Every structure is written in C-alpha cells, then in structure tokens.
Amino acid sequence: MPDITLVALRQYWSTHRNPSFLFPLGKTSEERHQAKKHMDRGGLQKSFQAIVKSCNIHKRITIHNPRHCCGTHLVEVGLNLRAIQALLGHESPKTTVTLYPANGTRRRKYQRAHQHHDGSLVDIDNQGGGIMNLTAIIERYRGEFDHQFGSRTTRQLYHAIDAVLACRSERYGKMLLHCSPCDYHQSQFHACGHRSCHRCQQHDTTKWLERQTQKLLPVEYFMVTFTLPHQLRALTWHHQKSLYSILFECAVATLKQFGINDKKLGEELAMTAVLHTHSRRLDFHPHVHIIVPGGCLNKKRLQWKKLKGKYLFNEFALATVFRAKCLASLRHAGLTLPDNIPAKWVVDCRHVGSGLPAIQYLSRYLYRGVVSEKNIIADDGTHVTFRYLDSVTGTWKTRKVKGEYFIWLVFQHVLPKGFRRVRDYGFLHGNAKTTLQRIQMLLKVWLPKLIKTPRPVVKCKQCGHPMVIVAFILPVWRAG
C-alpha cells in the first residue's frame, strides 16, 4: 500500500476511532464511533459523489470506476490476466479480457482464442495469445526447479534467472523523466540488460541487423549448418566454453579449406557464424549456422570471383572433414570421448537467395532468449504448454512439460560468461572494412547512408509527447 494512502486512512480513522470498522455506518463522528455496522452501499456511493463534486469533475463517474482503473493499470504494467482475474473475482477470463484489453486487436484475439478450462487460460487455436508471463512462471516453479535441477545448474544460469526476475525493478535502479509541454514527471525502472532476458536487448538486435544489412552483396548466399551429434551433447554440456569454441573453429576451418581447394574460387571464404544451442522444441542441440556469400576476392588481381549457380559444396564431404577436425581438436584438448561416436555426421548446406532472410532468421535468437512469451500458450499450475514451428512439416505443434522442467529447457541455453555467439570472418570482419568497400566498388554496390535507428523514447501518459531523462537513480546495492 502506498504511504500516502496509509496516511489518509489513518487520518480518516482518527475522526471516529471506531474499534471495529474502518468505514463505519453513520453521518456524524459520534454515530460512526458507536456504530455496529460498516458503511452500506448507499453511503459509499454518496460519499464518492461528494468527493467527485468537490474535485470539480463534471464527467459521469461511478463507484466502479476506481476498480476499473486498478484493473487497467495492472494490465499496463504487464500483470498476467489470470492474476487480474483472480484479484477482481471474475468467474471467467473472458470477462477480464473484455473489460481490460490492451487494445482492440488484443481484445478480439483473446475473445476468439481463449476459453476457461480447468481454472487456466488455454489457447484453443494454438495462436499464442501472449498473456502468459515468463517471469510469473519462473516465480511459481522456482522452488521445485531448485530442488530438482540445483545440482546441474551453473552459476551463469542462476545469474540469468535472477536477472530476468528482477528486470525492470528497483534492483537495477531507475531513471526520472520529465515532459516539458505538460510539466509531468514520472520514473521508470531500468532493464537488466541480460542477453538471455526476453524483455531486453531489442535495440541491440536491431543495430546488429542494420550492420549486417550494410554488408550484403548482390550475389547468391548460402547457409551451412554444422551440428554436433547426440553422443557428444553430454560432453558439450560439461565443457561448454571449450566445445563451443571447437565447434566454431572446426566449422570455419572446414569452409575455408573447401574454398581454397575449390577450382572456381581458390580463396578463403568470408562468413558470418552464429551459435545456437537449442532445437525448436527447446532441447539441448548445439549447432552453428554460417552464412556464406557466393564468391571471394582474388587479392593478387583485385578481382571478384563470383560463384555461379545455387550449389556451394557437397554436404557429405563437408561432414566428413568437419568430423575429422572436431575429433582431432577434442583429443588435443585432452577430453575423454564416448565410444559410440557415429561414423556419419550431419551438415546442411542450402541456398538462401539474397542473404537477408537468413540474417533476419538468425537475428531472432541473438539476445532475447530462446522462447517468446507469445508462444507460451497455457499454464495449469503444474504443466506449461508452449508451441513451436516444426521444421519438417512447417506446421505449429505444441509441447507440454512440467513447470520446473520448462524453466530448465529455457535457461539451459545460457552461454558461458564472455562467450561471443556471433562471429564474422574474412572481408565481413570488423577490421576488414577497406576490403569490403573495395569489393562493393567492384560489384558497383550503392548503399544509402545508414540512418541509425534511435532508441525507443518514453512517451508522456498525459499528452503523449516524448519525455526527457533528467536523472538516474542508482540501486541501493551500488549507491552504498
């Protein structure tokens, strides 16, 4: 309860000092002091209308408006509609959705896609209503998660969970904002900034996508995916930093070797590599996607060698060389290998056209975790259901797991501290800007001047004008 509300209630009680009721029945102080009943509905409505009149408010306002205002503010701060339903005592979530939609589109979507089933909100069309709150799910199942997965949980994983729980709270401090046109002040908590947080890093993703778009060339692009076999996943989990580095090094070395040995190319290839550790079902599935432009620069002749057609390299040959390099690196690192390593590994090499669709696909999972809240479609108190797009059939499917296991599925993909998920090589590297500009001149690439996307501004709740940050308040643990 806000301090100002508590002070007002104490002041009101001091006017009658009834030993049993805060709002007793009666017109005078003496009647309220001796009253044996609380204020009835009529008295409450009369008191409310008197306050409205004293405030010089001419709009039609009833006693129910404060209740609706409370529900609306709870929606604005992101509280789960299931929790709002319980607080307001609605029997059906449809009532909550109808009264407190974020906007008209969300209201129509909820009315169409949700029904009340066993006391939970369920998306019957598998469309993902977006009402499930990942933070609330973590808080609900955190105790059971610690009990079941505590021995397997790393320090980085715990740090990620704590950051997500405290995101946009007093733990990370806040900023004070001011609106000049209407002289309105407000404060806003800082985000955690963790790369595994589902509510942070959107601006960083946009900036990365802008930088990669500036490097695109008018050539054919290919995406090559190198995957570690299932038999090495346990070893990878216990030695993540070493194994991920080996995965990067061997995959890149394989493509560079094939580029040098190719008769049409004869030079090292440039590439952008992105590490993913999850499948679409959120299982542990370490693999690296590499985007390769179809061509290379002949450094002696300063001539661009363009790869013709939609074929890069043979997948089976890539897999054979990649397997040999990985096993040699693992043995050199002194790691004990399992006995059942398969003889054939999987490498996927496919044509992706202009390269922009592949870059946009990889940008989805750079910073904002492995699952979106809109894909969490149900939480019945013991199990969580989420949806995913099947890569084989191209259809949406669902998976239902226990709540504590769902937390594990989401946060097992937290990378070791300081490990870079995205890496550029060749003329796409940040230190090769001169070479890239030379290639763009050879290919007659004209790029418009990059207009950087500004950070989103906070708009005033009163007039809608962008607000200005006037001060930063450090959290208590940093302020000393």
C-alpha positions in Angstrom: 0.0 0.0 0.0 1.4 3.5 -0.9 2.4 5.6 2.1 0.1 8.4 1.1 -2.9 6.0 1.1 -1.9 4.7 4.5 -1.6 8.2 5.9 -5.1 9.2 4.5 -6.7 6.1 6.1 -5.2 6.8 9.5 -6.4 10.4 9.3 -9.9 9.2 8.4 -10.0 6.6 11.2 -8.9 9.3 13.7 -12.1 11.2 13.0 -14.3 8.5 14.5 -11.9 5.9 16.2 -14.4 3.0 15.8 -12.8 0.0 17.5 -14.2 -2.5 14.8 -14.6 -0.8 11.5 -12.5 1.4 9.3 -15.6 2.7 7.5 -18.4 2.6 10.0 -22.1 3.5 9.3 -23.2 7.0 10.4 -23.4 10.7 9.5 -21.6 12.3 12.4 -18.4 11.3 14.1 -20.2 10.2 17.2 -22.6 8.0 15.3 -19.6 6.4 13.4 -17.7 5.9 16.7 -20.6 3.9 18.2 -21.7 2.1 15.0 -22.0 -1.7 15.0 -22.2 -2.0 11.2 -20.0 -0.9 8.4 -20.9 1.7 5.8 -23.6 0.4 3.3 -23.6 0.7 -0.4 -25.7 3.8 -0.5 -23.5 5.6 1.9 -20.4 4.7 0.0 -21.9 6.0 -3.3 -23.0 9.3 -1.7 -19.5 9.8 -0.2 -17.9 9.1 -3.6 -20.2 11.5 -5.4 -19.4 14.2 -2.8 -15.7 13.7 -3.4 -16.2 13.9 -7.2 -18.2 17.1 -6.8 -15.5 18.6 -4.5 -12.9 17.9 -7.1 -14.9 19.8 -9.7 -15.2 16.7 -12.0 -18.2 17.0 -14.4 -17.8 13.7 -16.1 -20.2 10.8 -15.1 -18.2 8.7 -12.7 -19.5 5.9 -10.5 -18.0 3.9 -7.6 -17.0 1.2 -10.1 -14.6 3.5 -12.0 -11.7 3.1 -9.4 -12.0 -0.7 -9.7 -11.7 -0.5 -13.5 -8.8 2.0 -13.2 -7.0 -0.5 -11.0 -7.5 -3.3 -13.5 -6.4 -1.1 -16.4 -3.2 -0.1 -14.6 -2.4 -3.7 -13.7 -2.7 -4.6 -17.5 -0.4 -1.6 -18.3 2.4 -2.8 -16.0 2.2 -6.3 -17.6 0.5 -8.4 -14.9 -0.8 -11.7 -16.1 -4.5 -11.5 -16.9 -5.0 -14.7 -15.0 -3.8 -13.0 -11.9 -6.0 -10.0 -12.6 -9.0 -12.3 -13.0 -8.3 -13.8 -9.5 -7.8 -10.4 -7.9 -11.0 -9.0 -9.3 -13.0 -12.1 -8.7 -14.2 -12.8 -12.2 -15.5 -16.2 -12.8 -14.5 -16.4 -16.5 -11.3 -14.9 -18.1 -13.5 -13.7 -20.9 -14.9 -11.1 -18.5 -11.3 -9.9 -17.7 -10.3 -9.8 -21.3 -13.4 -7.9 -22.3 -13.0 -5.2 -19.6 -9.2 -4.8 -19.7 -7.8 -5.3 -23.2 -4.6 -3.6 -24.0 -6.1 -2.5 -27.3 -8.9 -3.5 -29.7 -6.8 -6.1 -31.6 -5.7 -7.8 -28.4 -9.4 -7.9 -27.2 -10.6 -9.5 -30.3 -7.8 -12.0 -30.3 -8.4 -13.0 -26.7 -12.1 -13.4 -27.2 -11.5 -15.6 -30.2 -8.6 -17.7 -28.9 -9.2 -18.3 -25.2 -11.7 -20.2 -23.1 -11.8 -21.2 -19.4 -10.6 -24.7 -18.9 -9.8 -26.3 -15.5 -9.1 -22.8 -14.0 -6.5 -21.8 -16.5 -6.2 -19.8 -19.7 -5.8 -22.0 -22.7 -5.2 -21.0 -26.3 -7.5 -23.4 -28.1 -6.4 -22.3 -31.6 -2.7 -22.6 -30.8 -2.2 -19.0 -31.9 -0.4 -17.7 -28.8 -2.4 -15.0 -27.1 0.6 -13.5 -25.5 -0.9 -13.4 -22.0 1.5 -15.9 -20.4 4.2 -14.2 -18.4 7.5 -15.9 -18.3 8.5 -14.1 -15.1 5.4 -15.3 -13.3 6.0 -18.9 -14.4 9.6 -18.8 -13.0 8.3 -17.4 -9.7 5.7 -20.2 -9.5 8.0 -23.1 -10.2 11.3 -21.7 -8.8 11.3 -23.8 -5.6 10.7 -27.1 -7.4 13.3 -26.2 -10.0 16.0 -25.5 -7.4 15.1 -28.8 -5.7 15.2 -30.9 -8.9 17.9 -29.2 -11.0 20.0 -27.4 -8.4 22.9 -29.8 -8.8 23.0 -29.3 -12.6 22.6 -25.6 -12.5 25.6 -23.4 -13.3 26.4 -20.0 -11.8 25.7 -18.3 -15.1 22.3 -20.0 -15.3 21.3 -18.8 -11.8 22.6 -15.3 -12.7 20.3 -15.3 -15.8 17.3 -16.4 -13.8 17.8 -13.8 -11.1 18.3 -11.1 -13.8 15.0 -12.0 -15.6 13.1 -12.0 -12.3 14.5 -8.6 -11.3 14.3 -7.0 -14.7 12.6 -3.5 -14.6 12.6 -3.5 -10.8 14.4 -1.5 -8.0 17.4 -3.9 -8.2 18.7 -2.1 -11.3 17.8 1.4 -10.3 15.6 3.8 -12.2 15.5 7.0 -14.3 13.5 10.1 -13.7 11.7 11.5 -16.8 10.1 14.9 -17.4 7.7 16.1 -20.0 8.2 19.8 -20.9 4.9 20.6 -22.6 2.7 19.5 -19.6 5.3 19.5 -16.8 4.6 15.9 -16.0 7.1 13.8 -14.0 7.4 10.0 -13.8 10.0 7.4 -13.0 10.8 4.1 -14.8 12.9 1.2 -13.6 15.9 0.1 -15.6 16.0 -3.2 -17.5 18.5 -5.9 -16.5 20.3 -5.9 -19.9 21.0 -9.7 -19.8 21.3 -11.3 -23.2 19.0 -14.2 -22.1 16.2 -11.9 -20.9 13.1 -12.0 -23.1 12.3 -8.3 -22.4 15.7 -6.8 -23.2 18.2 -6.2 -26.0 15.7 -5.4 -28.7 17.6 -2.4 -29.7 20.9 -4.3 -29.9 19.2 -6.8 -32.2 18.1 -4.0 -34.5 21.6 -2.5 -34.6 23.2 -5.9 -35.5 20.7 -6.4 -38.3 21.4 -2.9 -39.6 25.2 -3.6 -39.6 24.8 -6.9 -41.4 22.4 -5.4 -44.0 25.2 -2.9 -44.9 27.5 -5.8 -45.7 25.2 -7.6 -48.1 26.4 -8.1 -51.7 24.5 -8.7 -54.9 25.5 -12.4 -55.0 23.9 -15.7 -54.1 24.1 -16.6 -50.4 24.3 -20.0 -48.7 23.7 -21.1 -45.2 25.7 -24.0 -43.9 24.7 -25.7 -40.6 27.2 -27.8 -38.6 25.7 -29.9 -35.9 27.4 -31.9 -33.1 26.0 -35.5 -32.8 23.8 -36.5 -30.0 26.5 -38.6 -28.4 28.7 -35.5 -27.7 26.0 -33.4 -26.1 26.7 -34.5 -22.6 30.4 -33.8 -23.0 29.5 -30.4 -24.5 27.3 -29.5 -21.6 30.1 -30.1 -19.0 32.7 -28.3 -21.1 30.6 -25.6 -22.8 33.2 -23.0 -23.4 35.8 -25.4 -24.9 33.3 -27.3 -27.0 31.6 -24.3 -28.4 35.0 -22.8 -29.4 36.0 -26.1 -31.0 32.6 -26.1 -32.9 33.3 -22.6 -34.2 36.9 -23.3 -35.2 36.3 -26.6 -36.9 33.3 -25.4 -38.9 35.0 -22.2 -40.1 38.2 -24.1 -40.9 36.3 -26.6 -42.9 34.6 -24.0 -45.1 37.9 -22.1 -45.5 39.7 -25.3 -46.6 36.9 -26.1 -49.2 37.1 -22.5 -50.5 40.8 -22.6 -51.1 40.7 -26.1 -52.7 37.8 -25.2 -55.0 38.8 -24.8 -58.6 36.4 -21.9 -59.2 37.1 -20.0 -56.0 40.7 -20.7 -54.9 40.5 -18.3 -52.0 39.3 -18.2 -48.4 35.6 -17.5 -48.0 34.1 -14.8 -45.9 31.3 -15.8 -43.5 29.1 -14.8 -40.5 28.7 -17.6 -37.9 26.0 -17.7 -35.2 25.9 -20.3 -32.4 22.6 -21.9 -31.5 22.3 -24.4 -28.7 18.6 -25.2 -28.9 16.2 -27.0 -31.1 12.7 -25.7 -31.8 11.4 -28.0 -29.0 14.0 -26.2 -26.7 16.1 -29.3 -26.3 19.9 -29.0 -26.0 21.0 -29.2 -29.6 24.3 -27.3 -30.2 24.9 -26.3 -33.8 26.4 -23.3 -35.7 24.8 -21.5 -38.6 27.2 -20.0 -41.1 26.1 -17.5 -43.8 28.4 -17.5 -46.8 28.3 -15.1 -49.7 28.8 -16.9 -53.0 32.2 -15.5 -54.1 35.6 -14.3 -53.0 38.2 -11.7 -53.7 41.4 -12.5 -55.6 43.8 -10.5 -53.6 46.6 -10.6 -56.3 44.4 -9.4 -59.2 41.9 -7.5 -57.1 39.2 -9.3 -59.0 35.9 -10.7 -57.7 35.3 -14.4 -58.3 31.6 -15.0 -58.4 30.2 -18.4 -57.7 27.6 -19.3 -60.4 24.6 -21.4 -59.7 22.9 -22.4 -56.5 25.4 -25.0 -55.4 28.2 -24.5 -52.9 29.8 -27.7 -51.6 28.9 -31.3 -51.1 27.3 -31.8 -47.7 28.7 -35.3 -47.1 32.2 -34.2 -47.9 31.8 -31.2 -45.5 30.6 -33.6 -42.8 33.5 -35.9 -43.2 36.1 -33.2 -42.9 34.3 -31.5 -40.1 34.1 -34.7 -38.1 37.8 -35.4 -38.5 38.7 -31.8 -37.4 36.4 -32.0 -34.4 37.7 -35.3 -33.1 41.3 -34.2 -33.6 40.6 -31.0 -31.6 38.8 -32.8 -28.8 41.6 -35.3 -28.4 44.2 -32.5 -28.4 42.2 -30.7 -25.7 42.6 -33.9 -23.5 38.8 -34.7 -23.4 37.6 -38.3 -23.0 35.4 -39.2 -25.9 32.5 -41.6 -25.7 32.8 -44.9 -27.6 29.6 -44.7 -29.6 30.5 -41.7 -31.8 28.8 -42.1 -35.1 30.7 -42.5 -38.3 28.5 -40.1 -40.2 27.8 -36.6 -39.0 25.2 -34.1 -40.3 26.0 -30.9 -42.2 23.3 -29.0 -44.1 24.2 -26.7 -46.9 21.4 -24.8 -48.7 20.9 -21.8 -51.0 19.1 -18.9 -49.3 18.9 -16.3 -52.0 19.9 -12.8 -51.3 21.0 -13.5 -47.7 18.6 -11.0 -46.0 16.1 -13.7 -45.0 18.8 -15.8 -43.4 20.2 -12.8 -41.4 16.7 -11.9 -40.2 16.2 -15.5 -39.1 19.4 -15.6 -37.1 18.7 -12.2 -35.5 15.7 -13.6 -33.6 17.7 -15.5 -31.1 20.8 -13.3 -30.6 19.9 -11.7 -27.4 16.3 -12.2 -26.3 16.4 -15.8 -25.1 15.1 -18.9 -26.8 11.3 -18.6 -26.3 8.9 -15.8 -26.8 6.0 -15.2 -24.4 3.5 -15.3 -27.2 4.4 -18.9 -27.8 3.7 -19.9 -24.2 0.0 -20.8 -24.5 -1.0 -22.4 -21.2 -0.1 -22.8 -17.5 -2.4 -25.0 -15.5 -0.5 -24.8 -12.2 1.6 -28.0 -12.8 2.4 -28.0 -16.5 3.3 -25.4 -19.1 2.4 -25.8 -22.7 4.3 -23.9 -25.5 4.1 -24.0 -29.2 6.8 -24.3 -31.9 7.0 -24.4 -35.6 8.0 -27.8 -36.9 10.9 -27.5 -39.4 9.9 -30.6 -41.3 6.1 -30.1 -41.8 6.0 -26.4 -41.4 3.1 -26.6 -39.0 2.6 -25.4 -35.4 2.9 -28.1 -32.8 2.7 -28.0 -29.0 4.7 -29.5 -26.2 3.5 -29.9 -22.6 6.1 -30.3 -19.8 6.2 -29.8 -16.1 6.7 -26.2 -15.0 10.1 -26.8 -13.4 11.3 -28.7 -16.5 10.1 -25.8 -18.7 12.4 -23.4 -16.7 15.3 -25.8 -17.3 14.5 -26.0 -21.1 14.6 -22.2 -21.3 17.7 -21.5 -19.3 19.9 -24.4 -20.1 20.9 -22.4 -23.2 22.6 -19.6 -21.3 26.1 -19.2 -22.7 29.3 -19.0 -20.6 30.2 -15.5 -19.4 32.0 -13.6 -22.1 31.4 -16.1 -24.9 30.6 -14.4 -28.2 27.7 -16.0 -30.0 28.2 -14.2 -33.3 31.5 -14.0 -35.2 32.5 -12.5 -38.6 35.3 -13.8 -40.8 37.1 -12.7 -43.9 36.1 -9.4 -45.5 33.0 -9.4 -43.3 35.1 -8.9 -40.2 35.0 -5.5 -38.5 38.7 -4.9 -39.2 38.3 -5.6 -42.9 36.2 -2.6 -43.8 38.6 -1.4 -46.5 38.5 -4.8 -48.3 34.7 -4.8 -48.1 34.4 -1.3 -49.6 36.7 -2.4 -52.4 34.5 -5.4 -53.2 31.4 -3.2 -53.1 33.1 -0.8 -55.6 34.0 -3.8 -57.9 30.4 -5.0 -57.8 29.0 -1.5 -58.2 27.1 -1.7 -54.9 25.5 1.6 -53.9 24.4 1.8 -50.3 22.3 4.6 -48.9 23.7 6.4 -45.9 23.0 4.4 -42.8 20.4 6.1 -40.6 20.8 4.5 -37.2 17.6 3.6 -35.5 17.2 5.7 -32.4 16.4 4.1 -29.1 12.7 4.0 -28.3 11.5 7.0 -26.3 9.2 7.0 -23.3 6.0 9.0 -24.1 4.2 11.0 -21.6 1.0 9.5 -20.2 -0.7 12.8 -20.1 0.0 14.4 -23.5 1.9 11.7 -25.5 4.9 13.9 -26.0 8.4 12.2 -25.8 9.8 12.6 -22.3 13.4 13.6 -21.4 15.6 11.8 -18.9 16.6 14.2 -16.2 18.3 11.9 -13.7 19.5 8.4 -13.0 19.0 6.8 -9.5 21.4 4.0 -8.7 20.2 0.9 -7.0 20.8 0.7 -3.3 23.5 -2.1 -3.6 25.5 0.2 -5.9 24.8 3.5 -4.2 26.3 2.2 -1.0 
